[in-house]
Amino acid sequence: MAVMERRGARVAFAAGQTCCGQFAYNAGHWPEAWGMAKNLLEALDTLPQPGPEAARTTVGLSGSCVAMVREEYPKLLDWAADQPGWDTSWPVRYARVAGRLLEFSQWLGRAVPAPPPPEAASPTRIALHTGCHMRRVLEAGGEAARVIETLGLTVAIPEDEDQCCGFGGTYAMTEPKISTALADAKLAALQATGAEALVSCDWGCLLHLGGRLSRRGAAWPVLHLAELVDLGDRGDLSPARLAQVGQFVREDP
């Protein structure tokens, strides 16, 4: 929230929101996915938001979640319309929510720049991973690179930038060996850039890659774009601070 407030936004949070339902949806459990979708739509649609209606924006911190709402919810709505107990208000509510929904880097690209940090950023090379939903569904990613560059940082793009990190939602659980191999290949390409940290706009990718690094006992900072921007706003982008904020800790079951 602090990053958004520094750019002049008045922020409200819908405490009742939960998962967007993508996992259940991709696994074919549409009734469960629709239940989660309804909860999310209700939470976002009924949230009292500051400012005039025309200026309201809903910001999502994970590209895959935003892609789910924008591109897959219409299919769920079509399916739900044939189920018992259908409420014709849902398409209207969906249109209100989807019409003002932006992924975080997209919002940052349109926002008023924050005041300059107290100190200039130290020269740092950041590896950017653009998740599959960001790249192929939202057709975004360039915004994140531009935001990183405004912090005085160098963006490093891996050679296999269009390859999946191996998370794939339920795929990481149903095909763990292939998923792990993909993660290792992606990490090798990202680290080959010589970057001091890894940044992405998708929490699923970050958890997958950060978790794999942790399992391997490798110390390499993994941050969401929001965390990186927050450090940049504070003028606190030293490698030591990146390592502190971007640390993933292994937790054995």
NUPA-141908 format. One record per atom (N, C-alpha, C): z, x, y. Coordinates in steps of 0.02 Angstrom, whole numbers, padded with zeros to 5 digits, always signed. Layout:
ZXY
...
This chain:
+00000+00041-00060
+00000+00000+00000
+00000+00043+00063
+00035+00101+00060
+00041+00144+00118
-00027+00167+00142
-00072+00183+00095
-00139+00206+00113
-00176+00151+00152
-00170+00089+00130
-00204+00034+00163
-00173+00019+00230
-00106+00021+00233
-00072+00006+00296
-00088+00058+00349
-00098+00121+00329
-00116+00173+00378
-00184+00159+00409
-00224+00119+00374
-00291+00102+00399
-00292+00034+00432
-00235+00009+00450
-00230-00052+00489
-00227-00116+00449
-00222-00112+00383
-00220-00173+00342
-00150-00200+00337
-00144-00266+00336
-00081-00299+00321
-00085-00320+00248
-00040-00293+00207
-00046-00299+00135
+00004-00348+00106
-00020-00392+00062
+00023-00436+00023
+00007-00425-00050
+00058-00430-00093
+00049-00417-00164
+00066-00480-00204
+00022-00498-00250
+00033-00556-00293
+00075-00535-00353
+00140-00547-00350
+00185-00524-00402
+00172-00557-00469
+00141-00616-00469
+00129-00651-00532
+00068-00628-00570
+00030-00582-00543
-00031-00561-00577
-00015-00518-00638
-00057-00525-00689
-00050-00485-00750
-00119-00457-00768
-00129-00441-00831
-00193-00414-00854
-00251-00461-00839
-00309-00433-00824
-00368-00474-00810
-00397-00505-00874
-00376-00481-00932
-00399-00509-00995
-00457-00473-01027
-00476-00415-01000
-00535-00380-01025
-00528-00358-01098
-00469-00335-01117
-00460-00313-01186
-00473-00370-01234
-00441-00426-01222
-00450-00484-01265
-00523-00508-01264
-00552-00509-01205
-00622-00532-01198
-00669-00488-01239
-00663-00422-01232
-00707-00376-01268
-00697-00379-01344
-00637-00399-01365
-00622-00404-01437
-00642-00471-01465
-00668-00516-01423
-00691-00581-01446
-00638-00635-01445
-00579-00620-01417
-00525-00670-01413
-00529-00706-01346
-00579-00748-01340
-00592-00781-01275
-00538-00831-01254
-00508-00869-01300
-00454-00914-01277
-00397-00876-01244
-00378-00819-01273
-00325-00778-01244
-00348-00747-01177
-00410-00725-01176
-00438-00696-01115
-00439-00748-01059
-00458-00809-01075
-00460-00862-01025
-00391-00877-00998
-00341-00876-01042
-00272-00886-01018
-00251-00834-00968
-00268-00771-00980
-00251-00718-00933
-00293-00723-00870
-00356-00742-00877
-00399-00749-00819
-00372-00804-00772
-00351-00859-00801
-00324-00914-00759
-00262-00890-00722
-00219-00853-00755
-00158-00829-00723
-00175-00783-00664
-00224-00738-00675
-00242-00692-00622
-00274-00729-00563
-00320-00775-00578
-00353-00812-00525
-00303-00853-00484
-00255-00885-00520
-00205-00924-00484
-00162-00880-00439
-00142-00822-00465
-00099-00777-00426
-00135-00753-00363
-00198-00736-00370
-00235-00710-00313
-00258-00764-00265
-00272-00823-00292
-00296-00878-00249
-00241-00910-00209
-00180-00912-00236
-00125-00947-00203
-00082-00899-00162
-00096-00834-00164
-00056-00787-00126
-00065-00798-00051
-00011-00809-00014
-00018-00814+00059
-00040-00747+00086
-00098-00746+00118
-00126-00683+00142
-00126-00681+00218
-00111-00623+00245
-00109-00617+00318
-00179-00617+00348
-00183-00640+00410
-00247-00637+00445
-00291-00697+00432
-00346-00703+00469
-00392-00759+00460
-00429-00755+00393
-00450-00813+00369
-00483-00817+00303
-00543-00770+00299
-00583-00767+00351
-00644-00727+00349
-00630-00653+00341
-00570-00631+00360
-00554-00559+00358
-00515-00540+00296
-00499-00588+00253
-00459-00574+00194
-00499-00537+00140
-00467-00488+00110
-00498-00450+00057
-00447-00439+00001
-00469-00444-00061
-00428-00427-00118
-00453-00360-00145
-00408-00312-00152
-00426-00244-00172
-00400-00230-00242
-00445-00208-00286
-00426-00190-00354
-00424-00115-00363
-00373-00091-00399
-00364-00019-00408
-00396+00008-00471
-00433-00033-00507
-00467-00009-00567
-00537-00040-00570
-00587+00004-00572
-00656-00020-00571
-00672-00067-00628
-00644-00054-00687
-00659-00097-00745
-00631-00167-00735
-00573-00172-00703
-00544-00239-00690
-00586-00278-00640
-00608-00244-00588
-00651-00277-00538
-00716-00299-00570
-00744-00256-00612
-00806-00274-00647
-00796-00334-00693
-00738-00337-00725
-00723-00394-00769
-00723-00459-00730
-00689-00459-00673
-00684-00520-00634
-00752-00540-00606
-00787-00493-00579
-00851-00509-00547
-00905-00530-00596
-00911-00492-00651
-00969-00500-00695
-00955-00539-00758
-00894-00538-00784
-00880-00570-00848
-00844-00637-00841
-00806-00646-00788
-00772-00710-00779
-00821-00769-00776
-00881-00762-00746
-00927-00819-00748
-00944-00841-00819
-00949-00792-00865
-00962-00810-00936
-00903-00846-00966
-00842-00823-00949
-00783-00857-00973
-00779-00927-00945
-00796-00936-00882
-00796-01002-00852
-00844-01049-00888
-00904-01024-00903
-00953-01065-00939
-00926-01086-01007
-00893-01039-01041
-00863-01054-01106
-00807-01104-01099
-00763-01093-01051
-00705-01137-01042
-00724-01208-01022
-00781-01214-00990
-00803-01281-00968
-00817-01327-01027
-00827-01299-01087
-00839-01339-01147
-00776-01349-01188
-00719-01325-01163
-00657-01331-01201
-00616-01390-01177
-00572-01416-01220
-00528-01472-01199
-00484-01452-01141
-00472-01499-01096
-00428-01487-01039
-00459-01450-00982
-00525-01447-00981
-00560-01411-00927
-00545-01440-00859
-00531-01397-00811
-00516-01418-00742
-00574-01393-00698
-00608-01440-00665
-00668-01422-00626
-00651-01382-00563
-00587-01372-00549
-00569-01332-00490
-00576-01257-00503
-00580-01237-00566
-00581-01165-00581
-00642-01129-00552
-00703-01155-00557
-00759-01119-00526
-00751-01110-00450
-00721-01158-00417
-00710-01152-00345
-00659-01098-00331
-00605-01096-00370
-00554-01046-00361
-00582-00976-00376
-00622-00973-00429
-00653-00909-00446
-00696-00884-00388
-00736-00928-00360
-00781-00908-00305
-00742-00881-00246
-00685-00911-00231
-00644-00885-00175
-00619-00815-00189
-00594-00804-00250
-00566-00739-00268
-00620-00686-00272
-00673-00701-00309
-00726-00651-00319
-00762-00635-00254
-00767-00683-00209
-00802-00672-00147
-00770-00623-00101
-00705-00611-00110
-00671-00563-00066
-00643-00503-00105
-00667-00493-00167
-00641-00440-00210
-00681-00375-00202
-00646-00320-00189
-00676-00254-00184
-00636-00204-00226
-00670-00156-00255
-00637-00100-00287
-00610-00054-00232
-00556-00018-00245
-00520+00020-00195
-00564+00068-00156
-00606+00107-00190
-00648+00156-00154
-00700+00120-00111
-00723+00062-00133
-00769+00023-00092
-00735+00000-00028
-00672-00023-00035
-00635-00044+00024
-00623+00015+00071
-00604+00072+00044
-00591+00131+00085
-00654+00151+00124
-00712+00145+00092
-00774+00163+00124
-00789+00121+00185
-00761+00060+00187
-00773+00015+00244
-00715+00014+00294
-00659+00043+00274
-00599+00039+00315
-00602+00087+00374
-00562+00072+00424
-00555+00117+00481
-00520+00180+00457
-00545+00239+00473
-00512+00301+00450
-00439+00304+00471
-00399+00336+00430
-00329+00346+00447
-00323+00400+00500
-00266+00403+00535
-00256+00458+00582
-00260+00525+00546
-00282+00578+00580
-00287+00643+00547
-00220+00666+00521
-00219+00700+00463
-00155+00724+00435
-00124+00777+00481
-00059+00789+00472
-00026+00837+00516
-00052+00908+00508
-00079+00925+00451
-00107+00991+00439
-00174+00985+00405
-00217+01034+00415
-00281+01034+00381
-00272+01044+00306
-00314+01011+00267
-00309+01017+00194
-00328+01088+00172
-00293+01113+00123
-00311+01178+00095
-00375+01170+00054
-00419+01220+00052
-00481+01214+00014
-00466+01200-00060
-00488+01143-00084
-00474+01123-00152
-00536+01089-00182
-00549+01105-00245
-00605+01077-00280
-00580+01022-00327
-00608+00962-00320
-00586+00904-00358
-00641+00880-00405
-00626+00874-00469
-00674+00846-00517
-00671+00770-00515
-00727+00738-00505
-00730+00665-00500
-00760+00636-00564
-00723+00592-00596
-00749+00555-00654
-00762+00483-00634
-00824+00461-00639
-00842+00392-00624
-00847+00354-00690
-00803+00306-00700
-00801+00268-00761
-00864+00226-00772
-00873+00206-00835
-00934+00170-00854
-00942+00104-00815
-00888+00067-00807
-00893+00004-00770
-00909+00016-00696
-00878+00068-00668
-00894+00086-00599
-00967+00103-00591
-00993+00142-00637
-01061+00167-00632
-01113+00114-00649
-01103+00079-00704
-01156+00037-00730
-01151-00037-00710
-01090-00059-00697
-01080-00130-00680
-01073-00139-00605
-01027-00102-00575
-01018-00107-00502
-01069-00065-00464
-01101-00019-00499
-01149+00028-00467
-01116+00062-00408
-01054+00085-00419
-01015+00119-00368
-01000+00190-00392
-00967+00227-00352
-00949+00296-00369
-00962+00343-00311
-01017+00329-00276
-01032+00369-00218
-00979+00363-00164
-00949+00303-00159
-00897+00292-00109
-00838+00338-00122
-00818+00346-00185
-00762+00389-00201
-00775+00461-00181
-00835+00486-00194
-00853+00554-00176
-00849+00563-00100
-00874+00514-00063
-00873+00520+00009
-00801+00518+00037
-00759+00477+00006
-00689+00475+00028
-00655+00541+00016
-00667+00571-00042
-00636+00636-00058
-00659+00689-00008
-00723+00687+00010
-00749+00737+00057
-00718+00729+00126
-00701+00668+00146
-00669+00658+00211
-00601+00690+00215
-00571+00706+00157
-00506+00739+00155
-00512+00814+00162
-00573+00838+00169
-00584+00910+00174
-00589+00944+00106
-00601+00906+00054
-00604+00931-00014
-00676+00936-00039
-00687+00978-00088
-00752+00984-00119
-00754+00943-00183
-00805+00901-00191
-00812+00859-00250
-00854+00895-00302
-00828+00900-00362
-00863+00931-00418
-00883+00877-00468
-00947+00873-00483
-00973+00823-00530
-00992+00858-00595
-00966+00836-00653
-00981+00869-00716
-01054+00858-00738
-01079+00902-00780
-01148+00897-00803
-01160+00832-00841
-01110+00809-00879
-01119+00748-00919
-01089+00688-00883
-01099+00684-00818
-01065+00633-00778
-01077+00562-00801
-01133+00548-00833
-01147+00479-00854
-01121+00462-00923
-01085+00509-00955
-01060+00497-01022
-00990+00465-01020
-00977+00421-01068
-00912+00387-01073
-00857+00438-01089
-00797+00425-01063
-00740+00469-01077
-00711+00456-01146
-00731+00401-01178
-00707+00385-01244
-00654+00332-01247
-00632+00307-01188
-00580+00256-01188
-00608+00190-01215
-00652+00160-01176
-00686+00100-01200
-00640+00043-01218
-00581+00039-01189
-00536-00016-01204
-00512-00015-01276
-00526-00068-01314
-00504-00070-01384
-00538-00018-01428
-00595+00009-01404
-00631+00059-01443
-00587+00120-01456
-00544+00138-01408
-00499+00195-01417
-00451+00185-01475
-00438+00122-01492
-00392+00107-01547
-00429+00095-01612
-00488+00065-01609
-00524+00050-01671
-00564+00110-01696
-00582+00156-01652
-00620+00216-01671
-00586+00279-01641
-00525+00293-01663
-00487+00347-01630
-00518+00416-01636
-00549+00432-01692
-00578+00499-01700
-00637+00509-01653
-00681+00460-01649
-00738+00466-01603
-00713+00465-01531
-00665+00421-01517
-00638+00417-01449
-00607+00483-01427
-00571+00516-01473
-00539+00580-01457
-00592+00634-01445
-00644+00634-01487
-00698+00683-01479
-00733+00675-01412
-00744+00613-01392
-00775+00600-01327
-00730+00623-01270
-00666+00612-01277
-00619+00634-01225
-00620+00710-01219
-00620+00745-01276
-00620+00818-01273
-00684+00844-01241
-00741+00813-01258
-00804+00834-01228
-00805+00821-01153
-00779+00763-01133
-00777+00747-01061
-00731+00795-01024
-00673+00809-01052
-00626+00855-01020
-00656+00925-01014
-00691+00947-01065
-00722+01014-01063
-00772+01018-01006
-00812+00965-00997
-00862+00964-00944
-00829+00961-00875
-00776+00922-00870
-00741+00916-00806
-00707+00982-00787
-00674+01013-00834
-00639+01075-00820
-00687+01133-00808
-00747+01128-00836
-00797+01181-00826
-00820+01184-00753
-00806+01132-00714
-00824+01133-00643
-00780+01180-00602
-00725+01203-00632
-00678+01246-00596
-00633+01208-00548
-00630+01142-00556
-00589+01102-00511
-00515+01111-00524
-00475+01099-00472
-00403+01106-00477
-00369+01041-00500
-00406+00986-00500
-00378+00922-00520
-00434+00874-00538
-00416+00823-00576
-00462+00770-00596
-00443+00705-00560
-00493+00671-00532
-00482+00608-00497
-00531+00556-00522
-00507+00495-00528
-00550+00439-00548
-00526+00376-00514
-00566+00323-00517
-00548+00258-00488
-00533+00207-00543
-00525+00229-00604
-00513+00183-00660
-00452+00206-00699
-00400+00165-00700
-00338+00184-00734
-00348+00193-00809
-00392+00155-00839
-00404+00163-00911
-00429+00232-00928
-00478+00256-00890
-00504+00324-00900
-00450+00376-00887
-00411+00366-00834
-00359+00415-00818
-00305+00418-00871
-00285+00361-00897
-00234+00360-00949
-00260+00393-01013
-00324+00381-01028
-00354+00410-01088
-00360+00486-01082
-00388+00509-01027
-00398+00581-01018
-00332+00617-01006
-00289+00587-00965
-00224+00617-00953
-00181+00619-01016
-00186+00566-01056
-00149+00565-01119
-00174+00617-01167
-00239+00628-01169
-00267+00679-01213
-00245+00749-01191
-00246+00762-01127
-00221+00826-01101
-00149+00837-01121
-00109+00784-01114
-00038+00789-01131
-00029+00805-01204
-00067+00773-01248
-00063+00785-01320
-00082+00856-01338
-00127+00884-01299
-00149+00953-01310
-00103+01004-01277
-00054+00979-01238
-00009+01023-01203
-00042+01059-01145
-00095+01029-01118
-00132+01060-01063
-00107+01032-00996
-00093+01076-00950
-00069+01056-00884
-00127+01057-00835
-00154+00998-00820
-00209+00991-00771
-00197+00926-00734
-00190+00927-00668
-00173+00866-00631
-00225+00811-00640
-00201+00751-00651
-00244+00691-00659
-00218+00639-00611
-00260+00619-00562
-00237+00573-00510
-00287+00516-00500
-00260+00459-00480
-00302+00405-00456
-00322+00422-00384
-00380+00397-00363
-00403+00410-00295
-00350+00392-00243
-00314+00337-00254
-00263+00316-00206
-00210+00369-00198
-00190+00402-00253
-00139+00454-00250
-00165+00514-00211
-00228+00531-00223
-00258+00588-00187
-00262+00574-00112
-00284+00514-00095
-00291+00496-00024
-00222+00495+00010
-00172+00471-00026
-00105+00470+00003
-00082+00541+00020
-00094+00588-00026
-00076+00658-00012
-00116+00685+00047
-00180+00668+00049
-00222+00690+00105
-00198+00663+00171
-00179+00600+00172
-00153+00570+00234
-00091+00607+00259
-00052+00632+00211
+00010+00667+00229
+00000+00741+00243
-00062+00765+00234
-00074+00836+00243
-00040+00878+00190
-00037+00851+00129
+00002+00883+00075
-00040+00892+00013
-00098+00925+00021
-00145+00932-00034
-00143+01001-00067
-00087+01032-00066
-00081+01098-00098
-00088+01091-00173
-00112+01143-00208
-00116+01139-00281
-00050+01122-00314
+00005+01147-00286
+00071+01132-00315
+00087+01058-00310
+00069+01027-00254
+00082+00955-00245
+00037+00913-00289
-00026+00934-00295
-00072+00900-00340
-00044+00901-00411
-00019+00958-00432
+00008+00965-00499
+00069+00920-00509
+00110+00914-00458
+00170+00872-00463
+00153+00799-00469
+00109+00775-00427
+00091+00704-00427
+00048+00687-00488
+00006+00733-00509
-00042+00719-00563
-00019+00739-00631
+00046+00745-00642
+00072+00767-00707
+00077+00709-00755
+00049+00717-00815
+00057+00669-00869
+00107+00698-00919
+00155+00658-00939
+00207+00681-00985
+00198+00648-01053
+00197+00690-01106
+00189+00664-01173
+00253+00628-01195
+00245+00569-01224
+00302+00532-01251
+00286+00514-01323
+00318+00547-01370
+00307+00533-01440
+00340+00467-01459
+00309+00430-01505
+00339+00366-01526
+00403+00378-01565
